[in-house]
Amino acid sequence: MPDTRAIEIRDESIRLGQFLKLADLVDVGGEVKPLLSQGAVLVNGETETRRGRQLVVGDVVTIGETSLRVVGRFA
């Protein structure tokens, strides 16, 4: 299983589309929709189709072999 990389957020939550841009997995927001419609994005092990899904500290986002954990700046 691949290592999970920590991505720090400033606030208590972040939208999935914003998080993917912050993590440099997409360059622009328009790249998120095709990933979601293909079922390529998992949040906490479950397929996610909503770009606006609110992520909170502790959530894990997986695309292919890449897993990212949401961490807070205060954590």
N, CA, C, O and CB atoms as a CASP TS submission, in Angstrom:
PFRMAT TS
TARGET T0000
AUTHOR 0000-0000-0000
METHOD Language model
MODEL 1
PARENT N/A
ATOM      1  N   MET     1       0.853  -1.178   0.000  1.00  0.00           N
ATOM      2  CA  MET     1       0.000   0.000   0.000  1.00  0.00           C
ATOM      3  C   MET     1       0.900   1.243   0.000  1.00  0.00           C
ATOM      4  O   MET     1       1.890   1.284   0.730  1.00  0.00           O
ATOM      5  CB  MET     1      -0.971  -0.003   1.235  1.00  0.00           C
ATOM      6  N   PRO     2       0.571   2.240  -0.799  1.00  0.00           N
ATOM      7  CA  PRO     2       1.406   3.435  -0.876  1.00  0.00           C
ATOM      8  C   PRO     2       1.317   4.268   0.394  1.00  0.00           C
ATOM      9  O   PRO     2       0.342   4.188   1.141  1.00  0.00           O
ATOM     10  CB  PRO     2       1.006   4.277  -2.074  1.00  0.00           C
ATOM     11  N   ASP     3       2.356   5.071   0.625  1.00  0.00           N
ATOM     12  CA  ASP     3       2.348   5.983   1.763  1.00  0.00           C
ATOM     13  C   ASP     3       1.283   7.046   1.562  1.00  0.00           C
ATOM     14  O   ASP     3       0.937   7.397   0.434  1.00  0.00           O
ATOM     15  CB  ASP     3       3.732   6.634   1.958  1.00  0.00           C
ATOM     16  N   THR     4       0.774   7.546   2.665  1.00  0.00           N
ATOM     17  CA  THR     4      -0.215   8.614   2.618  1.00  0.00           C
ATOM     18  C   THR     4       0.512   9.928   2.913  1.00  0.00           C
ATOM     19  O   THR     4       1.127  10.088   3.968  1.00  0.00           O
ATOM     20  CB  THR     4      -1.389   8.361   3.641  1.00  0.00           C
ATOM     21  N   ARG     5       0.432  10.854   1.974  1.00  0.00           N
ATOM     22  CA  ARG     5       1.076  12.157   2.114  1.00  0.00           C
ATOM     23  C   ARG     5       0.118  13.109   2.822  1.00  0.00           C
ATOM     24  O   ARG     5      -1.082  13.104   2.545  1.00  0.00           O
ATOM     25  CB  ARG     5       1.500  12.726   0.725  1.00  0.00           C
ATOM     26  N   ALA     6       0.638  13.917   3.726  1.00  0.00           N
ATOM     27  CA  ALA     6      -0.170  14.890   4.461  1.00  0.00           C
ATOM     28  C   ALA     6      -0.242  16.197   3.687  1.00  0.00           C
ATOM     29  O   ALA     6       0.779  16.708   3.227  1.00  0.00           O
ATOM     30  CB  ALA     6       0.409  15.132   5.872  1.00  0.00           C
ATOM     31  N   ILE     7      -1.451  16.740   3.540  1.00  0.00           N
ATOM     32  CA  ILE     7      -1.671  18.034   2.908  1.00  0.00           C
ATOM     33  C   ILE     7      -2.316  18.941   3.953  1.00  0.00           C
ATOM     34  O   ILE     7      -3.397  18.648   4.464  1.00  0.00           O
ATOM     35  CB  ILE     7      -2.568  17.908   1.613  1.00  0.00           C
ATOM     36  N   GLU     8      -1.645  20.033   4.258  1.00  0.00           N
ATOM     37  CA  GLU     8      -2.099  20.944   5.308  1.00  0.00           C
ATOM     38  C   GLU     8      -3.118  21.951   4.773  1.00  0.00           C
ATOM     39  O   GLU     8      -2.930  22.551   3.715  1.00  0.00           O
ATOM     40  CB  GLU     8      -0.906  21.681   5.919  1.00  0.00           C
ATOM     41  N   ILE     9      -4.196  22.117   5.531  1.00  0.00           N
ATOM     42  CA  ILE     9      -5.193  23.139   5.184  1.00  0.00           C
ATOM     43  C   ILE     9      -5.211  24.194   6.283  1.00  0.00           C
ATOM     44  O   ILE     9      -4.832  23.923   7.422  1.00  0.00           O
ATOM     45  CB  ILE     9      -6.618  22.508   4.995  1.00  0.00           C
ATOM     46  N   ARG    10      -5.656  25.403   5.931  1.00  0.00           N
ATOM     47  CA  ARG    10      -5.674  26.528   6.884  1.00  0.00           C
ATOM     48  C   ARG    10      -6.926  26.561   7.734  1.00  0.00           C
ATOM     49  O   ARG    10      -6.889  26.982   8.891  1.00  0.00           O
ATOM     50  CB  ARG    10      -5.546  27.835   6.146  1.00  0.00           C
ATOM     51  N   ASP    11      -8.039  26.117   7.161  1.00  0.00           N
ATOM     52  CA  ASP    11      -9.337  26.219   7.832  1.00  0.00           C
ATOM     53  C   ASP    11      -9.776  24.860   8.354  1.00  0.00           C
ATOM     54  O   ASP    11      -9.053  23.871   8.232  1.00  0.00           O
ATOM     55  CB  ASP    11     -10.399  26.788   6.877  1.00  0.00           C
ATOM     56  N   GLU    12     -10.967  24.822   8.937  1.00  0.00           N
ATOM     57  CA  GLU    12     -11.492  23.573   9.488  1.00  0.00           C
ATOM     58  C   GLU    12     -11.922  22.591   8.415  1.00  0.00           C
ATOM     59  O   GLU    12     -11.962  21.384   8.653  1.00  0.00           O
ATOM     60  CB  GLU    12     -12.655  23.860  10.393  1.00  0.00           C
ATOM     61  N   SER    13     -12.250  23.110   7.211  1.00  0.00           N
ATOM     62  CA  SER    13     -12.661  22.227   6.118  1.00  0.00           C
ATOM     63  C   SER    13     -12.233  22.840   4.792  1.00  0.00           C
ATOM     64  O   SER    13     -11.849  24.008   4.721  1.00  0.00           O
ATOM     65  CB  SER    13     -14.200  21.984   6.140  1.00  0.00           C
ATOM     66  N   ILE    14     -12.308  22.023   3.743  1.00  0.00           N
ATOM     67  CA  ILE    14     -11.955  22.465   2.399  1.00  0.00           C
ATOM     68  C   ILE    14     -12.779  21.638   1.419  1.00  0.00           C
ATOM     69  O   ILE    14     -13.046  20.463   1.668  1.00  0.00           O
ATOM     70  CB  ILE    14     -10.409  22.316   2.123  1.00  0.00           C
ATOM     71  N   ARG    15     -13.178  22.245   0.314  1.00  0.00           N
ATOM     72  CA  ARG    15     -13.917  21.497  -0.715  1.00  0.00           C
ATOM     73  C   ARG    15     -12.954  20.575  -1.446  1.00  0.00           C
ATOM     74  O   ARG    15     -11.772  20.879  -1.606  1.00  0.00           O
ATOM     75  CB  ARG    15     -14.624  22.463  -1.721  1.00  0.00           C
ATOM     76  N   LEU    16     -13.486  19.447  -1.884  1.00  0.00           N
ATOM     77  CA  LEU    16     -12.675  18.438  -2.563  1.00  0.00           C
ATOM     78  C   LEU    16     -11.934  19.022  -3.764  1.00  0.00           C
ATOM     79  O   LEU    16     -10.736  18.782  -3.918  1.00  0.00           O
ATOM     80  CB  LEU    16     -13.553  17.274  -3.011  1.00  0.00           C
ATOM     81  N   GLY    17     -12.615  19.777  -4.613  1.00  0.00           N
ATOM     82  CA  GLY    17     -11.970  20.353  -5.791  1.00  0.00           C
ATOM     83  C   GLY    17     -10.807  21.255  -5.416  1.00  0.00           C
ATOM     84  O   GLY    17      -9.759  21.226  -6.060  1.00  0.00           O
ATOM     85  N   GLN    18     -10.992  22.058  -4.369  1.00  0.00           N
ATOM     86  CA  GLN    18      -9.919  22.942  -3.903  1.00  0.00           C
ATOM     87  C   GLN    18      -8.751  22.142  -3.340  1.00  0.00           C
ATOM     88  O   GLN    18      -7.588  22.492  -3.535  1.00  0.00           O
ATOM     89  CB  GLN    18     -10.448  23.912  -2.841  1.00  0.00           C
ATOM     90  N   PHE    19      -9.077  21.075  -2.646  1.00  0.00           N
ATOM     91  CA  PHE    19      -8.041  20.229  -2.055  1.00  0.00           C
ATOM     92  C   PHE    19      -7.183  19.582  -3.136  1.00  0.00           C
ATOM     93  O   PHE    19      -5.961  19.516  -3.004  1.00  0.00           O
ATOM     94  CB  PHE    19      -8.673  19.149  -1.168  1.00  0.00           C
ATOM     95  N   LEU    20      -7.821  19.103  -4.210  1.00  0.00           N
ATOM     96  CA  LEU    20      -7.060  18.473  -5.292  1.00  0.00           C
ATOM     97  C   LEU    20      -6.128  19.468  -5.968  1.00  0.00           C
ATOM     98  O   LEU    20      -5.029  19.101  -6.383  1.00  0.00           O
ATOM     99  CB  LEU    20      -8.008  17.866  -6.325  1.00  0.00           C
ATOM    100  N   LYS    21      -6.553  20.726  -6.083  1.00  0.00           N
ATOM    101  CA  LYS    21      -5.678  21.771  -6.626  1.00  0.00           C
ATOM    102  C   LYS    21      -4.547  22.076  -5.642  1.00  0.00           C
ATOM    103  O   LYS    21      -3.392  22.203  -6.051  1.00  0.00           O
ATOM    104  CB  LYS    21      -6.488  23.059  -6.933  1.00  0.00           C
ATOM    105  N   LEU    22      -4.861  22.193  -4.370  1.00  0.00           N
ATOM    106  CA  LEU    22      -3.859  22.462  -3.350  1.00  0.00           C
ATOM    107  C   LEU    22      -2.777  21.378  -3.342  1.00  0.00           C
ATOM    108  O   LEU    22      -1.597  21.669  -3.146  1.00  0.00           O
ATOM    109  CB  LEU    22      -4.521  22.562  -1.972  1.00  0.00           C
ATOM    110  N   ALA    23      -3.190  20.138  -3.555  1.00  0.00           N
ATOM    111  CA  ALA    23      -2.265  19.002  -3.544  1.00  0.00           C
ATOM    112  C   ALA    23      -1.536  18.822  -4.876  1.00  0.00           C
ATOM    113  O   ALA    23      -0.740  17.895  -5.028  1.00  0.00           O
ATOM    114  CB  ALA    23      -3.018  17.731  -3.203  1.00  0.00           C
ATOM    115  N   ASP    24      -1.807  19.706  -5.840  1.00  0.00           N
ATOM    116  CA  ASP    24      -1.191  19.643  -7.179  1.00  0.00           C
ATOM    117  C   ASP    24      -1.550  18.373  -7.950  1.00  0.00           C
ATOM    118  O   ASP    24      -0.758  17.897  -8.764  1.00  0.00           O
ATOM    119  CB  ASP    24       0.317  19.736  -7.053  1.00  0.00           C
ATOM    120  N   LEU    25      -2.735  17.825  -7.699  1.00  0.00           N
ATOM    121  CA  LEU    25      -3.203  16.668  -8.463  1.00  0.00           C
ATOM    122  C   LEU    25      -3.936  17.103  -9.716  1.00  0.00           C
ATOM    123  O   LEU    25      -4.059  16.332 -10.668  1.00  0.00           O
ATOM    124  CB  LEU    25      -4.110  15.791  -7.607  1.00  0.00           C
ATOM    125  N   VAL    26      -4.427  18.341  -9.722  1.00  0.00           N
ATOM    126  CA  VAL    26      -5.030  18.937 -10.913  1.00  0.00           C
ATOM    127  C   VAL    26      -4.512  20.363 -11.018  1.00  0.00           C
ATOM    128  O   VAL    26      -4.172  20.981 -10.010  1.00  0.00           O
ATOM    129  CB  VAL    26      -6.606  18.901 -10.852  1.00  0.00           C
ATOM    130  N   ASP    27      -4.453  20.882 -12.237  1.00  0.00           N
ATOM    131  CA  ASP    27      -3.990  22.255 -12.441  1.00  0.00           C
ATOM    132  C   ASP    27      -5.123  23.262 -12.342  1.00  0.00           C
ATOM    133  O   ASP    27      -4.944  24.359 -11.813  1.00  0.00           O
ATOM    134  CB  ASP    27      -3.314  22.382 -13.789  1.00  0.00           C
ATOM    135  N   VAL    28      -6.295  22.883 -12.855  1.00  0.00           N
ATOM    136  CA  VAL    28      -7.457  23.771 -12.833  1.00  0.00           C
ATOM    137  C   VAL    28      -8.683  22.979 -12.390  1.00  0.00           C
ATOM    138  O   VAL    28      -8.723  21.755 -12.508  1.00  0.00           O
ATOM    139  CB  VAL    28      -7.694  24.421 -14.229  1.00  0.00           C
ATOM    140  N   GLY    29      -9.675  23.695 -11.884  1.00  0.00           N
ATOM    141  CA  GLY    29     -10.878  23.046 -11.382  1.00  0.00           C
ATOM    142  C   GLY    29     -11.601  22.196 -12.401  1.00  0.00           C
ATOM    143  O   GLY    29     -12.249  21.212 -12.043  1.00  0.00           O
ATOM    144  N   GLY    30     -11.499  22.565 -13.680  1.00  0.00           N
ATOM    145  CA  GLY    30     -12.167  21.812 -14.728  1.00  0.00           C
ATOM    146  C   GLY    30     -11.666  20.389 -14.888  1.00  0.00           C
ATOM    147  O   GLY    30     -12.347  19.556 -15.485  1.00  0.00           O
ATOM    148  N   GLU    31     -10.487  20.103 -14.362  1.00  0.00           N
ATOM    149  CA  GLU    31      -9.934  18.750 -14.448  1.00  0.00           C
ATOM    150  C   GLU    31     -10.538  17.818 -13.394  1.00  0.00           C
ATOM    151  O   GLU    31     -10.390  16.599 -13.484  1.00  0.00           O
ATOM    152  CB  GLU    31      -8.416  18.796 -14.290  1.00  0.00           C
ATOM    153  N   VAL    32     -11.206  18.380 -12.413  1.00  0.00           N
ATOM    154  CA  VAL    32     -11.763  17.579 -11.321  1.00  0.00           C
ATOM    155  C   VAL    32     -12.988  16.790 -11.774  1.00  0.00           C
ATOM    156  O   VAL    32     -13.121  15.610 -11.449  1.00  0.00           O
ATOM    157  CB  VAL    32     -12.129  18.476 -10.139  1.00  0.00           C
ATOM    158  N   LYS    33     -13.884  17.432 -12.522  1.00  0.00           N
ATOM    159  CA  LYS    33     -15.151  16.808 -12.913  1.00  0.00           C
ATOM    160  C   LYS    33     -14.960  15.471 -13.635  1.00  0.00           C
ATOM    161  O   LYS    33     -15.640  14.502 -13.296  1.00  0.00           O
ATOM    162  CB  LYS    33     -15.932  17.753 -13.800  1.00  0.00           C
ATOM    163  N   PRO    34     -14.044  15.384 -14.635  1.00  0.00           N
ATOM    164  CA  PRO    34     -13.854  14.081 -15.293  1.00  0.00           C
ATOM    165  C   PRO    34     -13.364  12.990 -14.333  1.00  0.00           C
ATOM    166  O   PRO    34     -13.786  11.839 -14.439  1.00  0.00           O
ATOM    167  CB  PRO    34     -12.864  14.224 -16.436  1.00  0.00           C
ATOM    168  N   LEU    35     -12.488  13.343 -13.412  1.00  0.00           N
ATOM    169  CA  LEU    35     -12.016  12.357 -12.430  1.00  0.00           C
ATOM    170  C   LEU    35     -13.167  11.826 -11.592  1.00  0.00           C
ATOM    171  O   LEU    35     -13.270  10.626 -11.339  1.00  0.00           O
ATOM    172  CB  LEU    35     -10.948  12.973 -11.518  1.00  0.00           C
ATOM    173  N   LEU    36     -14.038  12.748 -11.161  1.00  0.00           N
ATOM    174  CA  LEU    36     -15.179  12.346 -10.343  1.00  0.00           C
ATOM    175  C   LEU    36     -16.164  11.501 -11.121  1.00  0.00           C
ATOM    176  O   LEU    36     -16.677  10.509 -10.603  1.00  0.00           O
ATOM    177  CB  LEU    36     -15.880  13.562  -9.788  1.00  0.00           C
ATOM    178  N   SER    37     -16.436  11.885 -12.366  1.00  0.00           N
ATOM    179  CA  SER    37     -17.412  11.133 -13.161  1.00  0.00           C
ATOM    180  C   SER    37     -16.899   9.742 -13.530  1.00  0.00           C
ATOM    181  O   SER    37     -17.694   8.842 -13.797  1.00  0.00           O
ATOM    182  CB  SER    37     -17.762  11.904 -14.430  1.00  0.00           C
ATOM    183  N   GLN    38     -15.595   9.561 -13.546  1.00  0.00           N
ATOM    184  CA  GLN    38     -14.999   8.246 -13.835  1.00  0.00           C
ATOM    185  C   GLN    38     -14.926   7.369 -12.584  1.00  0.00           C
ATOM    186  O   GLN    38     -14.551   6.199 -12.666  1.00  0.00           O
ATOM    187  CB  GLN    38     -13.593   8.419 -14.429  1.00  0.00           C
ATOM    188  N   GLY    39     -15.279   7.926 -11.439  1.00  0.00           N
ATOM    189  CA  GLY    39     -15.196   7.165 -10.186  1.00  0.00           C
ATOM    190  C   GLY    39     -13.768   6.991  -9.714  1.00  0.00           C
ATOM    191  O   GLY    39     -13.468   6.048  -8.982  1.00  0.00           O
ATOM    192  N   ALA    40     -12.872   7.899 -10.126  1.00  0.00           N
ATOM    193  CA  ALA    40     -11.446   7.768  -9.823  1.00  0.00           C
ATOM    194  C   ALA    40     -11.058   8.348  -8.469  1.00  0.00           C
ATOM    195  O   ALA    40      -9.921   8.179  -8.031  1.00  0.00           O
ATOM    196  CB  ALA    40     -10.639   8.437 -10.895  1.00  0.00           C
ATOM    197  N   VAL    41     -11.986   9.028  -7.800  1.00  0.00           N
ATOM    198  CA  VAL    41     -11.656   9.689  -6.534  1.00  0.00           C
ATOM    199  C   VAL    41     -12.366   8.983  -5.384  1.00  0.00           C
ATOM    200  O   VAL    41     -13.584   8.802  -5.400  1.00  0.00           O
ATOM    201  CB  VAL    41     -12.048  11.192  -6.575  1.00  0.00           C
ATOM    202  N   LEU    42     -11.583   8.592  -4.394  1.00  0.00           N
ATOM    203  CA  LEU    42     -12.130   7.978  -3.190  1.00  0.00           C
ATOM    204  C   LEU    42     -11.890   8.911  -2.017  1.00  0.00           C
ATOM    205  O   LEU    42     -10.821   9.511  -1.898  1.00  0.00           O
ATOM    206  CB  LEU    42     -11.495   6.583  -2.929  1.00  0.00           C
ATOM    207  N   VAL    43     -12.880   9.031  -1.157  1.00  0.00           N
ATOM    208  CA  VAL    43     -12.731   9.768   0.094  1.00  0.00           C
ATOM    209  C   VAL    43     -13.028   8.771   1.207  1.00  0.00           C
ATOM    210  O   VAL    43     -14.130   8.231   1.302  1.00  0.00           O
ATOM    211  CB  VAL    43     -13.690  11.039   0.162  1.00  0.00           C
ATOM    212  N   ASN    44     -12.036   8.543   2.033  1.00  0.00           N
ATOM    213  CA  ASN    44     -12.152   7.562   3.124  1.00  0.00           C
ATOM    214  C   ASN    44     -12.586   6.196   2.606  1.00  0.00           C
ATOM    215  O   ASN    44     -13.367   5.494   3.247  1.00  0.00           O
ATOM    216  CB  ASN    44     -13.146   8.054   4.180  1.00  0.00           C
ATOM    217  N   GLY    45     -12.064   5.832   1.432  1.00  0.00           N
ATOM    218  CA  GLY    45     -12.318   4.512   0.862  1.00  0.00           C
ATOM    219  C   GLY    45     -13.593   4.371   0.067  1.00  0.00           C
ATOM    220  O   GLY    45     -13.869   3.293  -0.460  1.00  0.00           O
ATOM    221  N   GLU    46     -14.390   5.437  -0.037  1.00  0.00           N
ATOM    222  CA  GLU    46     -15.651   5.381  -0.773  1.00  0.00           C
ATOM    223  C   GLU    46     -15.606   6.309  -1.977  1.00  0.00           C
ATOM    224  O   GLU    46     -15.081   7.419  -1.885  1.00  0.00           O
ATOM    225  CB  GLU    46     -16.829   5.752   0.141  1.00  0.00           C
ATOM    226  N   THR    47     -16.150   5.867  -3.103  1.00  0.00           N
ATOM    227  CA  THR    47     -16.181   6.676  -4.319  1.00  0.00           C
ATOM    228  C   THR    47     -16.935   7.972  -4.077  1.00  0.00           C
ATOM    229  O   THR    47     -18.030   7.975  -3.515  1.00  0.00           O
ATOM    230  CB  THR    47     -16.825   5.895  -5.472  1.00  0.00           C
ATOM    231  N   GLU    48     -16.328   9.080  -4.511  1.00  0.00           N
ATOM    232  CA  GLU    48     -16.948  10.391  -4.339  1.00  0.00           C
ATOM    233  C   GLU    48     -17.192  11.019  -5.706  1.00  0.00           C
ATOM    234  O   GLU    48     -16.324  10.981  -6.579  1.00  0.00           O
ATOM    235  CB  GLU    48     -16.060  11.314  -3.460  1.00  0.00           C
ATOM    236  N   THR    49     -18.377  11.596  -5.887  1.00  0.00           N
ATOM    237  CA  THR    49     -18.734  12.215  -7.168  1.00  0.00           C
ATOM    238  C   THR    49     -19.016  13.709  -7.044  1.00  0.00           C
ATOM    239  O   THR    49     -19.313  14.366  -8.042  1.00  0.00           O
ATOM    240  CB  THR    49     -19.944  11.523  -7.753  1.00  0.00           C
ATOM    241  N   ARG    50     -18.926  14.247  -5.838  1.00  0.00           N
ATOM    242  CA  ARG    50     -19.257  15.662  -5.611  1.00  0.00           C
ATOM    243  C   ARG    50     -17.988  16.500  -5.457  1.00  0.00           C
ATOM    244  O   ARG    50     -17.219  16.300  -4.517  1.00  0.00           O
ATOM    245  CB  ARG    50     -20.148  15.815  -4.357  1.00  0.00           C
ATOM    246  N   ARG    51     -17.777  17.417  -6.361  1.00  0.00           N
ATOM    247  CA  ARG    51     -16.605  18.296  -6.309  1.00  0.00           C
ATOM    248  C   ARG    51     -16.644  19.183  -5.068  1.00  0.00           C
ATOM    249  O   ARG    51     -15.597  19.560  -4.541  1.00  0.00           O
ATOM    250  CB  ARG    51     -16.529  19.165  -7.576  1.00  0.00           C
ATOM    251  N   GLY    52     -17.835  19.513  -4.605  1.00  0.00           N
ATOM    252  CA  GLY    52     -17.997  20.381  -3.447  1.00  0.00           C
ATOM    253  C   GLY    52     -17.987  19.666  -2.112  1.00  0.00           C
ATOM    254  O   GLY    52     -18.211  20.297  -1.079  1.00  0.00           O
ATOM    255  N   ARG    53     -17.736  18.375  -2.104  1.00  0.00           N
ATOM    256  CA  ARG    53     -17.689  17.601  -0.855  1.00  0.00           C
ATOM    257  C   ARG    53     -16.749  18.291   0.131  1.00  0.00           C
ATOM    258  O   ARG    53     -15.609  18.607  -0.209  1.00  0.00           O
ATOM    259  CB  ARG    53     -17.222  16.132  -1.122  1.00  0.00           C
ATOM    260  N   GLN    54     -17.224  18.520   1.338  1.00  0.00           N
ATOM    261  CA  GLN    54     -16.407  19.157   2.362  1.00  0.00           C
ATOM    262  C   GLN    54     -15.507  18.113   3.024  1.00  0.00           C
ATOM    263  O   GLN    54     -15.978  17.104   3.549  1.00  0.00           O
ATOM    264  CB  GLN    54     -17.299  19.860   3.417  1.00  0.00           C
ATOM    265  N   LEU    55     -14.221  18.379   2.985  1.00  0.00           N
ATOM    266  CA  LEU    55     -13.251  17.516   3.649  1.00  0.00           C
ATOM    267  C   LEU    55     -12.854  18.162   4.969  1.00  0.00           C
ATOM    268  O   LEU    55     -12.773  19.386   5.075  1.00  0.00           O
ATOM    269  CB  LEU    55     -12.001  17.268   2.747  1.00  0.00           C
ATOM    270  N   VAL    56     -12.609  17.332   5.965  1.00  0.00           N
ATOM    271  CA  VAL    56     -12.172  17.820   7.267  1.00  0.00           C
ATOM    272  C   VAL    56     -10.895  17.087   7.656  1.00  0.00           C
ATOM    273  O   VAL    56     -10.520  16.088   7.041  1.00  0.00           O
ATOM    274  CB  VAL    56     -13.281  17.623   8.347  1.00  0.00           C
ATOM    275  N   VAL    57     -10.241  17.597   8.680  1.00  0.00           N
ATOM    276  CA  VAL    57      -8.998  17.001   9.159  1.00  0.00           C
ATOM    277  C   VAL    57      -9.215  15.520   9.435  1.00  0.00           C
ATOM    278  O   VAL    57     -10.172  15.131  10.105  1.00  0.00           O
ATOM    279  CB  VAL    57      -8.492  17.724  10.431  1.00  0.00           C
ATOM    280  N   GLY    58      -8.308  14.702   8.905  1.00  0.00           N
ATOM    281  CA  GLY    58      -8.389  13.253   9.085  1.00  0.00           C
ATOM    282  C   GLY    58      -8.899  12.518   7.864  1.00  0.00           C
ATOM    283  O   GLY    58      -8.650  11.321   7.722  1.00  0.00           O
ATOM    284  N   ASP    59      -9.620  13.213   6.965  1.00  0.00           N
ATOM    285  CA  ASP    59     -10.108  12.561   5.752  1.00  0.00           C
ATOM    286  C   ASP    59      -8.930  12.154   4.871  1.00  0.00           C
ATOM    287  O   ASP    59      -7.898  12.825   4.845  1.00  0.00           O
ATOM    288  CB  ASP    59     -11.067  13.494   4.976  1.00  0.00           C
ATOM    289  N   VAL    60      -9.101  11.045   4.151  1.00  0.00           N
ATOM    290  CA  VAL    60      -8.074  10.560   3.227  1.00  0.00           C
ATOM    291  C   VAL    60      -8.674  10.513   1.825  1.00  0.00           C
ATOM    292  O   VAL    60      -9.710   9.887   1.598  1.00  0.00           O
ATOM    293  CB  VAL    60      -7.536   9.147   3.657  1.00  0.00           C
ATOM    294  N   VAL    61      -8.005  11.187   0.891  1.00  0.00           N
ATOM    295  CA  VAL    61      -8.426  11.227  -0.511  1.00  0.00           C
ATOM    296  C   VAL    61      -7.455  10.369  -1.307  1.00  0.00           C
ATOM    297  O   VAL    61      -6.240  10.523  -1.189  1.00  0.00           O
ATOM    298  CB  VAL    61      -8.469  12.703  -1.064  1.00  0.00           C
ATOM    299  N   THR    62      -7.998   9.459  -2.123  1.00  0.00           N
ATOM    300  CA  THR    62      -7.165   8.573  -2.925  1.00  0.00           C
ATOM    301  C   THR    62      -7.545   8.686  -4.385  1.00  0.00           C
ATOM    302  O   THR    62      -8.720   8.618  -4.746  1.00  0.00           O
ATOM    303  CB  THR    62      -7.292   7.123  -2.449  1.00  0.00           C
ATOM    304  N   ILE    63      -6.524   8.862  -5.229  1.00  0.00           N
ATOM    305  CA  ILE    63      -6.674   8.822  -6.685  1.00  0.00           C
ATOM    306  C   ILE    63      -5.586   7.901  -7.192  1.00  0.00           C
ATOM    307  O   ILE    63      -4.400   8.211  -7.084  1.00  0.00           O
ATOM    308  CB  ILE    63      -6.578  10.264  -7.344  1.00  0.00           C
ATOM    309  N   GLY    64      -5.988   6.768  -7.745  1.00  0.00           N
ATOM    310  CA  GLY    64      -4.997   5.796  -8.211  1.00  0.00           C
ATOM    311  C   GLY    64      -4.119   5.336  -7.065  1.00  0.00           C
ATOM    312  O   GLY    64      -4.620   4.857  -6.047  1.00  0.00           O
ATOM    313  N   GLU    65      -2.802   5.480  -7.226  1.00  0.00           N
ATOM    314  CA  GLU    65      -1.845   5.057  -6.203  1.00  0.00           C
ATOM    315  C   GLU    65      -1.514   6.176  -5.208  1.00  0.00           C
ATOM    316  O   GLU    65      -0.702   5.982  -4.304  1.00  0.00           O
ATOM    317  CB  GLU    65      -0.568   4.570  -6.866  1.00  0.00           C
ATOM    318  N   THR    66      -2.135   7.332  -5.372  1.00  0.00           N
ATOM    319  CA  THR    66      -1.835   8.483  -4.526  1.00  0.00           C
ATOM    320  C   THR    66      -2.884   8.643  -3.440  1.00  0.00           C
ATOM    321  O   THR    66      -4.076   8.753  -3.726  1.00  0.00           O
ATOM    322  CB  THR    66      -1.747   9.756  -5.363  1.00  0.00           C
ATOM    323  N   SER    67      -2.432   8.656  -2.189  1.00  0.00           N
ATOM    324  CA  SER    67      -3.328   8.890  -1.056  1.00  0.00           C
ATOM    325  C   SER    67      -2.856  10.125  -0.305  1.00  0.00           C
ATOM    326  O   SER    67      -1.666  10.296  -0.041  1.00  0.00           O
ATOM    327  CB  SER    67      -3.380   7.652  -0.110  1.00  0.00           C
ATOM    328  N   LEU    68      -3.807  10.976   0.032  1.00  0.00           N
ATOM    329  CA  LEU    68      -3.521  12.240   0.701  1.00  0.00           C
ATOM    330  C   LEU    68      -4.397  12.373   1.933  1.00  0.00           C
ATOM    331  O   LEU    68      -5.609  12.171   1.865  1.00  0.00           O
ATOM    332  CB  LEU    68      -3.741  13.433  -0.253  1.00  0.00           C
ATOM    333  N   ARG    69      -3.781  12.716   3.067  1.00  0.00           N
ATOM    334  CA  ARG    69      -4.540  12.912   4.304  1.00  0.00           C
ATOM    335  C   ARG    69      -4.657  14.411   4.562  1.00  0.00           C
ATOM    336  O   ARG    69      -3.685  15.157   4.440  1.00  0.00           O
ATOM    337  CB  ARG    69      -3.857  12.182   5.517  1.00  0.00           C
ATOM    338  N   VAL    70      -5.870  14.836   4.921  1.00  0.00           N
ATOM    339  CA  VAL    70      -6.110  16.227   5.270  1.00  0.00           C
ATOM    340  C   VAL    70      -5.617  16.453   6.691  1.00  0.00           C
ATOM    341  O   VAL    70      -6.048  15.775   7.624  1.00  0.00           O
ATOM    342  CB  VAL    70      -7.621  16.596   5.131  1.00  0.00           C
ATOM    343  N   VAL    71      -4.702  17.418   6.849  1.00  0.00           N
ATOM    344  CA  VAL    71      -4.224  17.776   8.180  1.00  0.00           C
ATOM    345  C   VAL    71      -4.398  19.281   8.370  1.00  0.00           C
ATOM    346  O   VAL    71      -4.330  20.052   7.412  1.00  0.00           O
ATOM    347  CB  VAL    71      -2.729  17.353   8.378  1.00  0.00           C
ATOM    348  N   GLY    72      -4.623  19.680   9.605  1.00  0.00           N
ATOM    349  CA  GLY    72      -4.788  21.087   9.918  1.00  0.00           C
ATOM    350  C   GLY    72      -3.475  21.726  10.280  1.00  0.00           C
ATOM    351  O   GLY    72      -2.571  21.065  10.790  1.00  0.00           O
ATOM    352  N   ARG    73      -3.369  22.994  10.020  1.00  0.00           N
ATOM    353  CA  ARG    73      -2.160  23.747  10.359  1.00  0.00           C
ATOM    354  C   ARG    73      -1.914  23.691  11.867  1.00  0.00           C
ATOM    355  O   ARG    73      -0.776  23.782  12.329  1.00  0.00           O
ATOM    356  CB  ARG    73      -2.280  25.218   9.884  1.00  0.00           C
ATOM    357  N   PHE    74      -2.996  23.542  12.618  1.00  0.00           N
ATOM    358  CA  PHE    74      -2.903  23.494  14.063  1.00  0.00           C
ATOM    359  C   PHE    74      -2.559  22.105  14.595  1.00  0.00           C
ATOM    360  O   PHE    74      -2.279  21.932  15.781  1.00  0.00           O
ATOM    361  CB  PHE    74      -4.191  23.956  14.663  1.00  0.00           C
ATOM    362  N   ALA    75      -2.586  21.114  13.692  1.00  0.00           N
ATOM    363  CA  ALA    75      -2.354  19.718  14.111  1.00  0.00           C
ATOM    364  C   ALA    75      -0.883  19.417  14.297  1.00  0.00           C
ATOM    365  O   ALA    75      -0.521  18.293  14.646  1.00  0.00           O
ATOM    366  CB  ALA    75      -2.941  18.754  13.091  1.00  0.00           C
TER
END
